[in-house]
Amino acid sequence: MTGEELTELRHRRYNATVVYFKLLNPDLMVLRVKPDFPRPQHHPGQYCTLGLGYWERRTVGCQTETLAASEETKVVRRAYSISCSILDEHGALMRLGDNDWLEFYIVLVRENPDGRVPALTPRLFALGEGDRIQIGERITGHYTLDPVKPGDTVIFLGTGTGEAPHNYLTWELLSRGHAGKIFNACCVRYAHDLGYSDTHRHLMAQFPNYKYLALTTREMGVTRKVYIQDLITSGELEEQLGVPLDLATTHVFLCGNPKMIGVPHHDRTTGETTYPKPVGVIEVLESRGFRADIAATKFKGNVHFEEYW
């Protein structure tokens, strides 16, 4: 493909510019994207798509890709929850009206165990500030703070970059002066995968009702090896929170590994509920009286989760 053809494709297919690119480790980054159009109205917790052409270069060290001729001029898109750095450069809560970009927290998928070649993240990690990209003009999703009342306890449980929407939701709660307790736990493999840990330490120093707990599963000695499910069943979640889980005033938000969340199947004919294995957080919480949202029936419970994978 000639340089002129590449320029024409980018001009025709892209509608945004990368204005910030920071590698937190070789496989983890924060990306800020400024659309060519006014930033769409949206709620913290929602998501949109990012896209790049198959013609773009890929970062090194990823699964080998072979393209069919018909794919070379196509754009690959994926949905990403919108993140938030929460604090500005002076350590105060960000004023989002002062900027015109959207922030994303992305992990590099170097290869898939099922053999499917990762198409987008190897290209995203080859970007730099000033590069062009495609962004979805619609921001959507039901993973918002709509059901939360001012004095409720809000618990965010995430794995990896699943904490992206939790950052934005945390920003919203703190910005509106939420009076209830806010507890945020994130489970990763290694400490260097906790991309916003410094931010959360600053938040705990500023806001007495906010607590962040970092969990690692492959790095003993940095934090304890414990999974999100264990945090609940052991009673440590309530110990860290300082109060029992009250069904009437507690909302739990889950984002990240689908196995951690454990979305059940509801048979609309028999009314039976079947939980996946291994045991996920939804099954653990529902055994204690919590109820998860059911998208098919629009039932709203006190356990909320995002599904766009």
C-alpha positions in Angstrom: 0.0 0.0 0.0 1.4 3.4 -1.0 1.9 6.3 1.4 -0.9 8.2 -0.5 -3.3 5.3 0.0 -2.5 5.2 3.7 -3.1 8.9 4.1 -6.4 8.7 2.3 -7.6 5.7 4.4 -6.7 7.5 7.6 -8.4 10.7 6.5 -11.6 8.8 5.5 -11.8 6.3 8.4 -10.5 8.2 11.4 -12.2 10.8 13.5 -10.1 11.4 16.6 -6.5 12.2 17.7 -4.4 10.6 20.4 -3.5 13.5 22.8 -1.9 11.5 25.6 -0.1 8.1 25.6 1.6 6.7 28.7 3.0 3.2 29.1 2.6 2.1 32.7 4.5 -1.1 32.0 5.3 -2.7 28.6 1.8 -4.3 28.5 -0.4 -1.6 30.1 -1.2 2.0 29.1 -3.3 5.0 29.7 -4.6 6.6 26.4 -6.5 9.8 25.9 -8.3 10.4 22.7 -9.8 13.7 21.5 -12.7 13.3 19.0 -13.0 15.7 16.1 -16.5 16.3 17.2 -17.8 17.6 20.6 -17.3 15.0 23.3 -20.6 13.1 23.5 -22.7 13.5 26.6 -22.4 10.4 28.8 -22.4 9.0 32.3 -19.4 7.6 34.2 -19.3 3.9 33.9 -20.3 3.8 30.2 -18.2 2.7 27.2 -17.6 3.3 23.5 -15.5 1.8 20.8 -12.0 2.4 19.5 -10.8 1.3 16.1 -7.7 1.2 13.9 -7.2 0.0 10.4 -5.6 -3.4 9.7 -3.1 -1.5 7.6 -1.5 0.0 10.8 1.7 -1.4 12.2 1.6 -3.7 15.3 3.9 -3.6 18.3 6.6 -6.3 18.4 6.4 -9.5 20.4 2.7 -10.4 19.6 1.1 -13.4 18.0 1.8 -13.5 14.3 -1.0 -12.2 12.1 -1.8 -13.2 8.5 -4.3 -11.0 6.7 -6.5 -11.8 3.8 -6.5 -9.3 1.0 -10.1 -8.4 1.8 -9.1 -7.3 5.4 -6.3 -4.9 4.5 -8.5 -1.8 4.2 -10.9 -2.7 7.1 -11.1 -1.2 10.6 -11.0 -3.4 13.7 -13.1 -2.1 16.6 -13.5 -3.0 20.2 -15.5 -1.6 23.1 -13.7 -0.1 26.0 -15.0 1.4 29.3 -14.1 5.0 29.8 -11.6 5.5 32.6 -10.6 8.6 34.6 -7.4 9.8 36.3 -9.7 11.2 39.0 -7.1 13.8 40.2 -5.6 16.6 38.2 -1.9 17.5 38.2 -2.3 19.5 41.4 -3.9 16.7 43.3 -7.4 18.0 43.3 -10.4 16.3 41.8 -10.5 16.8 38.0 -12.9 19.2 36.5 -13.9 17.2 33.4 -15.4 20.3 31.8 -11.9 21.6 31.5 -10.9 19.0 28.9 -12.2 17.6 25.7 -10.8 14.1 25.6 -11.8 10.6 26.8 -9.4 8.4 28.8 -8.9 4.6 28.3 -7.0 2.1 30.4 -5.8 -0.8 28.1 -3.9 -4.0 28.5 -1.9 -5.4 25.6 -3.1 -8.8 24.5 -0.1 -10.4 23.0 -1.7 -13.7 22.1 -5.0 -15.6 22.7 -5.0 -19.1 24.1 -7.8 -20.0 21.7 -5.6 -19.2 18.7 -7.5 -16.1 17.6 -5.0 -13.4 16.7 -5.4 -10.2 18.7 -6.1 -7.5 16.2 -6.6 -4.2 18.0 -4.4 -3.9 21.1 -1.1 -4.7 19.3 -1.9 -1.7 17.0 -3.0 0.5 19.9 0.3 0.0 21.6 2.1 1.1 18.5 0.5 4.5 18.6 2.0 7.8 19.7 0.7 11.2 20.6 -0.6 13.0 17.6 -1.6 9.8 15.8 -5.1 9.4 14.4 -7.7 6.8 15.5 -11.4 6.0 15.2 -13.7 6.5 18.1 -17.4 5.6 18.3 -19.7 8.6 18.2 -22.0 6.9 20.7 -21.3 6.3 24.3 -23.6 3.8 26.0 -24.0 1.2 28.8 -26.1 0.6 31.9 -23.2 0.4 34.3 -23.9 3.7 36.1 -24.6 5.1 39.5 -28.3 5.5 38.8 -29.5 3.2 41.6 -27.1 4.6 44.3 -28.6 6.9 47.0 -26.5 9.6 48.8 -25.8 7.5 51.9 -25.4 4.1 50.4 -22.3 2.0 50.7 -20.7 1.5 47.3 -18.3 -1.4 46.6 -16.3 -1.7 43.4 -14.7 -5.1 42.8 -12.5 -5.4 39.7 -9.8 -7.3 38.0 -7.1 -5.8 35.8 -8.3 -3.0 33.5 -11.8 -3.7 34.8 -11.1 -0.9 37.2 -11.3 1.6 34.4 -15.1 2.4 34.9 -14.6 2.2 38.6 -12.2 5.1 38.4 -14.7 7.2 36.6 -17.5 6.1 39.0 -15.3 6.9 42.0 -14.7 10.4 40.5 -18.4 11.0 40.2 -19.1 9.9 43.8 -16.4 12.0 45.2 -17.2 15.0 43.0 -20.8 15.0 44.2 -19.8 14.6 47.9 -21.1 11.1 48.4 -21.6 10.6 52.1 -21.6 6.8 52.3 -18.6 4.5 52.4 -16.8 3.9 49.1 -14.7 0.7 48.9 -12.6 -0.2 45.8 -10.7 -3.5 45.4 -8.7 -4.5 42.3 -7.1 -7.9 41.8 -4.1 -8.2 39.4 -1.2 -10.6 38.8 1.6 -8.3 39.7 1.9 -4.9 41.5 3.1 -3.2 38.4 -0.3 -3.9 36.9 -2.0 -1.5 39.3 -1.8 1.5 37.1 -3.7 4.0 39.3 -2.4 2.9 42.7 -0.7 6.2 43.5 -4.0 8.0 42.7 -5.9 5.8 45.1 -3.4 6.4 47.9 -3.9 10.2 47.4 -7.7 9.7 47.5 -7.6 7.8 50.8 -5.5 10.6 52.3 -8.1 13.2 51.1 -11.4 11.4 51.7 -12.1 9.5 54.9 -15.0 7.6 53.4 -12.8 6.1 50.6 -10.7 3.0 50.8 -8.7 1.2 48.1 -7.4 -2.4 48.4 -4.9 -3.8 46.0 -4.6 -7.6 45.5 -2.0 -9.5 43.6 -2.2 -13.2 42.8 1.4 -13.9 41.6 3.5 -11.7 43.7 3.5 -12.8 47.3 5.0 -10.2 49.7 3.8 -7.1 47.8 0.2 -7.8 48.7 -1.5 -11.0 49.9 -2.4 -13.6 47.4 -6.2 -13.5 47.4 -9.0 -13.5 44.8 -12.0 -11.3 44.9 -14.3 -14.2 45.8 -12.0 -15.1 48.8 -12.2 -11.5 50.0 -15.9 -11.9 50.5 -16.2 -15.5 51.8 -13.4 -15.0 54.3 -15.2 -12.0 55.8 -12.2 -9.7 55.1 -14.3 -7.4 52.8 -16.5 -6.5 55.8 -13.5 -6.1 58.0 -11.9 -3.7 55.6 -15.1 -1.9 55.1 -15.7 -1.6 58.8 -19.4 -2.4 58.7 -21.5 -5.5 57.7 -22.9 -5.8 54.2 -26.4 -4.3 54.5 -28.7 -5.5 51.7 -30.8 -2.4 52.0 -28.0 0.2 51.6 -25.1 -1.6 49.7 -24.5 -1.6 46.0 -21.7 -3.8 44.5 -20.2 -3.1 41.1 -18.3 -5.8 39.3 -16.1 -5.4 36.2 -13.3 -7.5 34.8 -12.7 -11.2 34.2 -16.0 -12.9 33.4 -15.0 -15.8 35.6 -14.7 -13.5 38.6 -18.1 -12.0 37.9 -19.8 -15.3 37.2 -23.0 -14.1 35.5 -25.7 -16.7 36.0 -28.1 -18.1 33.4 -31.8 -17.6 34.1 -34.1 -20.1 32.4 -37.2 -18.0 31.6 -39.3 -21.2 31.1 -38.5 -23.0 34.3 -37.4 -20.1 36.4 -34.2 -21.9 37.4 -30.9 -20.1 37.9 -27.7 -21.8 37.0 -24.3 -20.4 38.1 -21.1 -21.0 36.1 -18.0 -22.7 37.5 -15.7 -21.8 39.0 -17.8 -19.9 41.6 -18.1 -16.2 40.8 -18.8 -13.2 42.9 -22.5 -13.1 41.9 -23.1 -16.6 43.3 -21.3 -15.7 46.5 -23.3 -12.5 47.0 -26.6 -14.0 46.0 -26.1 -16.8 48.6 -26.1 -14.0 51.1 -29.3 -12.4 49.9 -28.0 -9.9 47.3 -29.7 -9.9 43.9 -27.9 -9.1 40.6 -29.3 -7.2 37.7 -31.0 -9.3 35.1 -30.8 -7.6 31.7 -33.3 -9.8 30.0 -36.1 -8.8 32.4 -34.7 -5.3 33.2 -34.7 -6.4 36.9 -32.5 -4.1 39.0 -30.9 -5.5 42.0 -28.0 -4.4 44.2 -25.2 -6.2 42.3 -24.3 -4.5 39.0 -22.0 -5.7 36.2 -20.9 -4.7 32.7 -21.2 -7.1 29.8 -19.8 -6.2 26.4 -17.3 -9.0 25.8 
